[in-house]
């Protein structure tokens, strides 16, 4: 049963406001304790620890709305792999972002950009995957676990992904600047952030509305950027945004903006590809 638009709008506003309010101490701490960033991957600022804020906001609001049972239901969706009925979707879920970054590296080499040889610490990949999985879960249980269905009750999947992606990008602006990057880098990274949210909605819709799918894709994004091409060096969000824009255009054209989950070449029922229940 779809949530009423007025109720969805109120709960969304509360969720987004709470996420930003909870993040303020992390932004402040990131500004006054920049030296601590050396202890985090890719020299991330301390403000990146705000990854827990969407989860905390979702848990607070879910407890108010559904009590403890709702909280446990939300947390259990961290590993809701049973929702995924088509295992082949795990292939693009895991490999899409690494392929995009590999193409980015190739384009930059072709353009004559000075780049180091790839130095991938394969032994560190499992550890980084677990670390980024925890961080991604902290975000996606809030963004997709709580807010996504409320956005979808008001908008098409395309509009919902753009709306949430824009808020997601704004939420990241202060940490982006605290990494030491300039305004141009931050602008293009915000574009990348919005495009990634569209792809997360795409996977979400085509993989049974699985939060695990959103978490794994988010994880692979962070893992790929961290390893590009050596400890996260030389990553260029402008090039990434161009490549992701091509992918997103293909997704919207191929699967349709309404659900991002009905391939134009396949005659399937709405419920089969984009189930109505969360």
C-alpha positions in Angstrom: 0.0 0.0 0.0 1.4 3.3 -1.0 2.0 6.0 1.6 -0.1 9.2 1.3 1.8 11.9 -0.4 1.3 14.4 2.4 2.5 11.9 5.0 5.5 10.9 2.8 6.5 14.5 2.4 6.4 15.2 6.1 8.4 12.1 7.0 10.9 12.9 4.3 11.4 16.5 5.5 11.8 15.2 9.1 14.3 12.6 7.9 16.4 14.9 5.8 16.4 17.6 8.5 17.4 15.1 11.1 20.3 13.8 8.9 21.7 17.2 8.5 21.2 18.2 12.1 23.0 15.0 13.3 25.9 15.7 10.8 26.7 19.2 12.1 29.0 18.0 15.0 31.0 15.9 12.5 31.4 18.8 10.1 32.6 21.0 13.0 34.9 18.3 14.3 36.3 17.8 10.8 37.1 21.5 10.7 38.8 21.8 14.1 40.6 18.4 14.0 41.9 18.0 10.4 45.0 16.2 11.5 43.0 13.2 12.4 42.2 12.6 8.8 45.5 10.7 8.4 44.0 7.8 10.2 41.2 7.3 7.7 41.4 5.7 4.2 42.2 8.1 1.3 42.9 10.8 4.0 39.2 11.2 4.4 38.2 14.0 6.8 36.8 13.2 10.2 33.5 14.5 8.9 33.2 11.4 6.8 32.3 9.6 10.0 28.8 11.1 9.5 28.0 8.0 7.5 26.0 6.8 10.6 23.7 9.8 10.5 21.2 8.5 7.9 20.9 5.2 9.8 20.4 7.0 13.2 17.8 9.3 11.7 16.0 6.4 10.1 16.0 4.4 13.4 14.7 7.3 15.4 11.8 7.9 12.9 11.1 4.2 12.4 10.9 3.7 16.2 8.4 6.5 16.5 6.3 5.2 13.6 6.5 1.4 14.1 8.2 0.7 17.4 11.0 -1.8 18.1 9.6 -4.3 15.5 10.0 -1.7 12.8 13.6 -1.0 13.9 14.5 -4.7 13.7 12.8 -5.0 10.4 14.9 -2.2 9.0 18.2 -3.5 10.4 17.5 -7.0 9.0 17.3 -5.5 5.5 21.1 -5.1 5.6 21.3 -8.7 4.4 18.0 -9.0 2.4 19.6 -11.1 -0.4 16.4 -13.2 -0.6 14.7 -10.3 -2.4 17.0 -10.7 -5.3 15.4 -13.1 -7.8 17.8 -12.6 -10.7 21.3 -13.4 -9.7 22.7 -12.1 -12.9 22.2 -8.5 -11.6 25.1 -9.1 -9.2 27.5 -8.9 -12.2 26.8 -5.2 -13.0 26.3 -4.5 -9.3 29.8 -5.5 -8.5 31.7 -4.7 -11.7 30.0 -1.6 -13.1 32.0 0.9 -11.1 35.4 -0.8 -11.5 34.8 -0.9 -15.2 33.9 2.8 -15.3 37.1 3.6 -13.4 39.2 1.4 -15.6 37.8 3.3 -18.6 38.6 6.6 -16.9 42.2 5.5 -16.4 42.4 4.5 -20.0 41.0 7.8 -21.2 43.3 9.8 -19.0 46.3 7.8 -20.3 45.1 8.4 -23.9 44.8 12.1 -23.2 48.4 12.2 -22.0 47.7 12.9 -18.3 50.6 12.1 -16.0 49.5 9.0 -14.1 51.3 6.5 -11.9 51.2 2.9 -12.8 48.3 1.1 -11.0 49.4 -0.2 -7.6 46.5 -2.2 -6.3 47.1 -3.7 -2.8 45.0 -6.9 -3.4 45.6 -8.1 0.1 43.9 -5.0 1.4 40.8 -5.3 -0.7 38.8 -7.7 1.6 39.5 -5.4 4.6 38.5 -2.3 2.7 35.4 -4.1 1.4 34.3 -4.8 4.9 35.1 -1.3 6.1 33.2 0.3 3.3 30.4 -2.1 3.6 29.8 -0.9 7.2 29.9 2.7 6.0 27.6 2.1 3.1 25.1 0.2 5.3 25.1 3.3 7.6 24.0 5.4 4.7 21.8 3.1 2.6 19.6 1.9 5.5 18.6 5.5 5.8 18.6 6.7 2.2 17.1 3.6 0.6 15.7 1.8 3.6 13.7 4.7 5.0 13.5 7.5 2.4 13.4 5.7 -1.0 9.8 4.4 -0.7 8.6 7.8 0.5 10.2 9.5 -2.5 8.7 6.9 -4.8 5.2 7.5 -3.4 5.6 11.1 -4.7 7.7 10.9 -7.8 8.8 8.5 -10.6 11.9 6.6 -9.9 13.9 9.0 -12.1 12.7 12.1 -10.3 13.0 10.4 -6.9 16.6 9.5 -7.6 17.5 13.0 -8.8 15.8 14.5 -5.7 17.5 12.2 -3.3 20.8 12.4 -5.2 20.8 16.2 -5.0 20.2 16.1 -1.2 22.9 13.4 -0.9 25.3 15.6 -2.8 24.7 18.7 -0.7 25.1 16.6 2.4 28.6 15.7 1.2 29.7 19.2 0.2 31.5 20.1 3.5 33.4 16.8 3.7 34.4 17.2 0.0 35.9 20.6 0.8 37.5 19.2 3.9 39.5 16.7 1.8 41.4 19.8 0.5 39.8 19.9 -3.0 38.8 23.1 -4.7 35.3 24.2 -5.8 35.6 22.8 -9.3 36.4 19.3 -8.0 33.6 19.5 -5.5 31.1 20.6 -8.2 31.9 17.6 -10.4 32.0 15.2 -7.5 28.5 16.4 -6.6 27.4 15.6 -10.2 29.0 12.1 -9.8 27.0 11.7 -6.5 23.7 12.5 -8.1 24.4 10.1 -11.0 25.4 7.3 -8.6 22.1 7.7 -6.8 20.2 7.2 -10.1 22.2 3.9 -10.5 21.4 2.9 -6.9 17.7 3.3 -7.6 18.2 1.3 -10.8 19.7 -1.6 -8.9 17.2 -1.3 -6.1 14.3 -1.6 -8.5 15.7 -4.4 -10.5 16.9 -6.5 -7.5 13.7 -6.8 -5.6 14.1 -3.5 -3.7 17.1 -5.0 -1.9 18.9 -2.7 0.5 21.8 -5.1 0.3 22.1 -4.4 -3.4 22.3 -0.6 -2.7 24.9 -1.2 0.0 27.1 -3.4 -2.2 27.1 -1.0 -5.1 27.9 1.9 -2.7 30.7 -0.2 -1.3 32.1 -0.9 -4.7 32.1 2.8 -5.6 34.1 3.6 -2.5 36.4 0.7 -3.0 37.0 1.5 -6.6 37.8 5.2 -6.0 40.1 4.3 -3.1 42.2 2.0 -5.3 42.2 4.4 -8.3 44.9 4.1 -9.6 47.1 4.0 -6.5 45.6 4.7 -3.1 43.0 6.9 -4.6 45.4 9.3 -6.3 44.5 11.1 -9.5 40.8 10.4 -9.4 39.1 13.0 -11.6 35.3 13.4 -11.0 34.9 15.4 -14.2 35.9 12.3 -16.3 33.9 10.0 -14.0 30.8 12.2 -14.4 31.1 12.0 -18.2 31.3 8.2 -18.2 28.5 7.8 -15.6 26.3 10.2 -17.6 26.5 7.8 -20.5 25.6 4.9 -18.3 22.7 6.7 -16.7 21.4 7.8 -20.1 21.4 4.2 -21.2 19.6 3.1 -18.0 16.9 5.8 -18.4 16.4 5.1 -22.0 16.5 1.3 -21.7 14.5 0.8 -18.5 12.3 3.9 -18.6 12.2 6.9 -16.2 9.0 5.8 -14.4 10.4 2.9 -12.6 14.0 2.4 -13.9 13.0 -1.2 -13.8 11.0 -2.1 -16.9 13.3 -2.9 -19.8 11.8 -1.6 -23.0 12.6 -4.8 -24.8 10.9 -7.0 -22.3 7.2 -7.4 -21.8 6.9 -8.0 -18.0 4.3 -7.1 -15.4 5.0 -4.0 -13.2 5.0 -6.1 -10.0 7.6 -8.5 -11.3 10.3 -6.0 -11.9 9.4 -3.3 -9.4 7.3 -4.8 -6.5 4.9 -2.5 -4.8 5.8 -3.6 -1.2 9.1 -2.5 0.4 
